Amino acid sequence: MAPSRGINTTGTRILAPLIGALGLLIIIRTLAAGGDLLSIGVLLGLVFLAIGAGRLYLSLRAPS
């Protein structure tokens, strides 16, 4: 059985890019629907993108 730390790290490294990609898709969809740069969809997409990138950065930076 794998240690739980390894499972958590692997899960984070898989889900973080998916969260970032979801944020990017939200931004693209909002802009395609005619939203401007300060609309809720763009701001929410930026938050998702930042959370995904931050989680991936911290999981790669942390000692294993």
Secondary structure, DSSP 4 states (H G I P E B T S, - for coil): ---HHHHHHHHHHHHHHHHHHHHHHHHHHHHHTT--TTSHHHHHHHHHHHHHHHHHHHHHHS--
